[in-house]
């Protein structure tokens, strides 16, 4: 099994459906930020990566960035707002929407139970906030089913920097080379590369296609439901 002992998951697009979770969340937040100016809202969301079919472009601002990066961009379109005031306004809206709208890709409670029974330690690393990710995990997986959760505000830096992966490895007492990084975007896999992950697995359930992920991944699978078979075959 290439010595893999632990699995670190991205959240949005990997554990939960990105379009279903963030489409309505961004719309609600944009109305709060820009009022009833639908032309401005559509322009800002489109520039951030929202496509006509409601999906998000791979590695775009809205698909891959932190709250702060989005706040900085949106503030530039809103006279009277600074990045800081925008962040204060948007953070609770993003957090609430990310939890309330989260739609799991697969039955996460069952998958995590199966992976635990295979002996893996399990973690989540997201550019969402830690609190939002923990509430989502508690609702969809179970509060005690995840060994580690880190967000953009956890003090480990954001993706694609390696801090969250290294913190996970340390938290579950395994070397970074014993971690499999699983994500739907290049920045997830790049975090795995920079952190020395032993395996990088791309999933097609988010905003990226196979051509986007192939150059950066050891394996590309349809979604995380395929993980037990993939990892079990390597034992």
Residue pairs with C-beta under 8 A, 6 or more apart in sequence:
1 231
1 234
1 235
2 198
2 199
2 234
3 177
3 178
3 198
4 120
4 178
4 179
4 180
4 198
4 199
4 231
4 234
5 119
5 120
5 121
5 172
5 174
5 178
5 179
6 120
6 121
6 122
6 123
6 147
6 168
6 169
6 172
6 174
6 178
6 179
6 180
7 115
7 120
7 121
7 122
7 123
7 179
7 180
7 182
7 227
7 231
8 123
8 124
8 125
8 148
8 164
8 165
8 168
8 179
8 180
8 181
8 182
8 192
8 197
9 15
9 122
9 123
9 124
9 125
9 182
9 183
9 224
10 124
10 125
10 126
10 182
10 183
10 184
10 185
10 188
10 206
11 124
11 125
11 126
11 128
11 133
11 136
12 18
12 21
12 22
12 98
12 126
12 128
12 184
12 206
13 63
13 183
13 184
13 185
13 203
13 205
13 206
13 207
13 208
14 105
14 182
14 183
14 184
14 188
14 203
14 205
14 206
14 224
15 104
15 105
15 108
15 124
15 136
15 140
15 224
16 102
16 103
16 104
16 105
16 136
16 140
17 103
17 104
17 105
17 205
18 55
18 56
18 63
18 184
18 206
18 207
19 54
19 55
19 56
20 101
20 103
21 97
21 98
21 101
21 102
21 103
22 56
22 62
22 97
22 98
22 101
23 50
23 54
24 97
24 101
25 93
25 94
25 97
25 98
25 101
26 45
26 48
26 50
26 62
26 97
27 41
27 45
28 93
28 97
29 90
29 93
29 94
29 97
30 41
30 44
30 45
30 74
31 41
32 89
32 90
32 93
33 74
33 78
33 81
33 86
33 89
33 90
34 40
34 41
34 44
34 74
34 77
34 78
40 77
43 77
44 73
44 74
44 77
45 62
47 61
47 73
48 60
48 61
48 62
48 70
48 73
49 56
49 57
49 60
49 61
49 62
49 63
49 207
50 56
50 62
51 57
55 207
56 62
56 63
56 207
57 63
57 207
58 64
58 185
58 186
58 207
58 208
58 209
58 212
59 185
59 186
59 187
59 207
59 208
59 212
60 207
61 69
61 70
61 73
62 70
63 185
63 206
63 207
64 127
64 159
64 185
64 187
64 207
65 127
66 127
66 152
66 158
67 87
67 90
67 91
67 94
67 127
67 128
67 129
67 152
68 83
68 87
68 152
70 90
70 94
71 83
71 84
71 86
71 87
71 90
71 91
72 83
72 86
74 81
74 86
74 90
75 81
75 82
75 83
75 85
75 86
78 86
81 89
91 129
94 128
94 129
94 132
95 128
95 129
95 131
95 132
95 135
98 128
98 132
98 136
99 132
99 135
99 136
99 139
102 136
102 139
102 140
104 140
105 205
105 223
105 224
105 225
106 223
106 224
106 225
108 140
108 141
109 140
109 141
109 142
109 145
111 224
111 225
111 227
111 228
112 122
112 141
112 142
112 145
112 146
113 145
114 228
115 122
115 227
115 228
115 231
116 122
116 145
118 228
118 231
118 232
120 231
121 147
121 148
121 172
121 174
122 145
122 146
122 147
122 148
123 146
123 147
123 148
123 149
123 150
123 168
123 171
123 172
124 133
124 137
124 146
124 148
124 149
124 150
125 150
125 151
125 159
125 164
125 165
125 168
125 188
125 191
126 133
126 150
126 151
126 152
127 151
127 152
127 158
127 159
127 187
128 151
128 152
129 151
129 152
129 153
130 149
130 150
130 151
130 153
130 154
131 151
131 153
132 151
133 149
133 150
133 151
134 149
137 143
137 145
137 146
137 149
147 171
147 172
148 167
148 168
148 171
148 172
150 156
150 164
150 167
150 168
152 158
154 164
154 167
156 163
156 164
156 166
156 167
157 163
157 164
158 164
159 187
159 188
159 190
159 191
160 186
160 187
160 188
160 190
160 191
160 194
161 191
161 194
162 191
162 194
162 195
162 196
164 191
165 176
165 179
165 181
165 191
165 192
165 194
165 195
165 197
166 176
166 195
168 179
169 175
169 176
169 178
169 179
169 195
176 195
176 196
176 197
176 198
177 196
177 197
177 198
178 198
179 192
179 195
179 197
179 198
179 199
180 197
180 198
180 199
180 200
180 201
180 231
181 188
181 189
181 191
181 192
181 195
181 197
181 199
181 200
181 201
182 188
182 201
182 202
182 203
182 224
182 227
183 189
183 191
183 192
183 201
183 202
183 203
183 206
184 202
184 203
184 204
184 205
184 206
184 207
184 208
184 213
185 206
185 207
185 208
186 208
186 212
186 213
186 216
188 202
189 200
189 202
189 213
189 216
189 217
190 216
192 199
192 200
193 200
193 216
199 218
199 219
200 216
200 217
200 218
200 219
201 217
201 218
201 219
201 220
201 221
201 227
201 230
202 208
202 210
202 213
202 214
202 216
202 217
202 219
202 220
202 221
203 220
203 221
203 222
203 223
203 224
204 210
204 213
204 220
204 221
204 222
204 223
205 222
205 223
205 224
210 220
213 220
214 220
219 230
221 227
221 230
